[in-house]
Amino acid sequence: MVGTRRDGDARLDRPEWGRVTSAIHPGRWTLLTEEHGVTVRVVAAAGEHCGRDGDAIVTASTAAPIGVWVGDCAPIGLVGERSIAVVHGGWRGLQGGVLEAAAEAMASSGESVVGAIIGPHIRSCCYEFGPGDLDRLVTRFGESVRGVTSDSRPAFDVNAAVRRVLDRLGVASIVDVGWCTGCRSDAFYSHRVRGESERHLFGAWIAESAA
């Protein structure tokens, strides 16, 4: 589920986040502080670990909604046979291996990632990047992440980096919503393009069986 700016500010440190999440799913959510690191929290019950540090959440519990709040960073959902994960994929976290860490947490319980969903994030058209940092990211992910902005400046292609990691993990089924937070001022927040501090929500949960 992708919340937009019309749903309100989903930042965990803002009082509005509870209203935003409950409007999407009435259960007790788990959101983390998002440090641009690689810490993964495994949720066994609804609301567990909410407010703790971390940038990825894994759960196999039904009706335990989990989410990441994002502006320009890439929200990524991972799907296994019995579990799911949500990942906050900023460039530092991706460089550090947060996506791999989430997949490893799923693998520790015998799960493999069979699918992924890439939510709205800033695309290379809007993401000018310094040449030094960009070179280091190219070393990490390959030349495919070297992009250009809409006015031909050097850019980091976040989407290409995410897809590169998913490819290395052997994830065959990938759904990409294709939206750029920088371009879509009508729907999403962007710190890089518009200097906004608010964040929209990318959430997931395992529905209880109707059987």
N, C-alpha and C positions, 0 to 999 in steps of 0.2 A: 504494500500500500504506500503510495506517495502522497504526502500532504503538500499543499502549496501555500504560498504566502496568504492566500485567502482564509486558510485554516487558523492562522495566527503564529506566534513565535514559539517554537518548540525547544528553545534553549533550556537546558536543565537548570541553569542558574536564574531563570526568570519565572515568576509566579504563574505565568500563563500556560506553561508546558502541560500541566495536569489537565487543563480544560481541552487543550489541543489533542492530547492522546486519548482521553476518554470519549471524545466525539468520534474518534476513529474506531476504537475498541474499548468496551467498558471495563475490561479487566485491569489488574495491577501490572503496570508496565515496568520494564527494566531499561533504563537509559544510563549511560556512563558519562564521566566528566570529559572524556576525549582529550588526551594529552599529546596526540600525534605520535604515539608510541606503538608498541606491539603487544600490550597486555590483553589477554583474552579472558573473559569471565564466563564460566559455565553456569547456566541457570537451571536449577532443578524444580523450582516452584515460582509461581507468578510473583513478580516484584523483587525477587532475590537479587542482591548486589546493586540495586538501584542507587545511584549517587556515588558509587565507588569509581576509582580511577580505571581507565581502560579504553580501548578503541575497537574491541570486537566482542560479540556476545554469541554464545552457542547454547541451544536448548533442544531437548528432545521431549519436553513436557507439552502437553496439550493445553491450549488456552492460557499460555504464558507469553503475552506479547512482548517483543523485544524491538528496540529501535535505535537508530542513530540520528542525530540532529546535525544537519549540514547546510552549508551555503555553497561554496565552490568545490569543496572536497567531494570525492566520489563515494556515494553510498553503494555498497555491494551486498547482495544477498546470495548466500550459498545454500544449496538444497542437497540433502542426502536422502537415503532411503527412509530414515526415521528421525532425522534431526535437521535443524536449519541454523544458519548463522547470519548475523548482520555485521558489516565491517565499515568503519570510518576510514576511507582511503585518501588521506592527504598525501602530498608528495613525500613528506618525511616518513610517514608511516609506511607507505608503499616501498620506499627505499630501504627501510628497516626490516621489512618482511611481515607486516601485519596480516596480509592476505594469506601468506603461507602458514602463519601461526594459527589462524582460524581453521584452516584446513587440517593442520596437524591435531588441533584439539578435537575435531570431529573424528579424525582417524584413530585417536586414542581409545574411542569407544567402538571401534570396528566399522566406522562409517567412511565411505568415500564420497567425494563431491560429484554429483551427477549433473548438476545444473547451476547456473548463476544468472542473476539479474543485476544489471548495472543501471543505477538510477541517475537522475539529473545531476550534472556537475559541469564545471567550467571546461570548455573545449579549447583546443589550441587557437581557434580564431580570436579568443579573448584573453589568452594566458601568456603574455610576454614574460620571458624568463631570462635571467642573467646567464651569459655564456659559460661561466665557470661552473655554476651549479648544474646547468643543462648538460655540460660535458660529462659530469659525474653520473648523472642519471642515464645518459646514453651508454656509459660503461656498464651500468647495472642492468639495463633493460634492452639495449640494442638501438640501432639507428632509427627504428620505427617511431621512437618517442620524440625525435627531433622534428618539431613542427614549425609553422609560421602563423603569425596572426593575420587578421583580415587586412592589415596594412603592411604586411610583409616583414614584420619583426620576428626575431627568434622566439620560439614558444615551446613549452613542454606539453606534449600530448598525453594527458592523464589517461584517456581512454585506451591508447595504445599500450601504456604501461600495465594497466589492469588486464587487458587481453593477453599480453605477453605472459603474465604470471598465471592466468587461468589456463593458457595453452601448456605451460610447463607442468601444471597440476593435472593435465589430462582431462579438463572439463570440456565436453563436446557440445553441450547445449547451453547457449548463451543468449539471453534476451537483453537488448540494450534499448532503453526508452528513447535515446537519441536527442535529448534536450540539453541545451547549453544554458546554464544559470546566468551567464553573462549576457546572452542575447535575449532571454525570456524574462524581461523585467515585469511582464504582466503576471507571471506565475511564480517566480522563484527569487529568493534573496541572493545577492552576490556582494561579498566583501571586496573582491578585487576590482570589479567594474564600477560598483555604485557606493562602495564604502559602508554597506549596511551591516549592522551587528546582529540582526535577527537571523533565525535559522528555520528551515522547513524540516519536515520529518520523513524518514524512510523507515517504515515499520513492517514487521512480519510476525506471524504466529502460526501454530499448527492447530487447525480446527479439530474439535472433538468429533469423533465418528458418530454418525447418525444411527449406526447399527445398534 
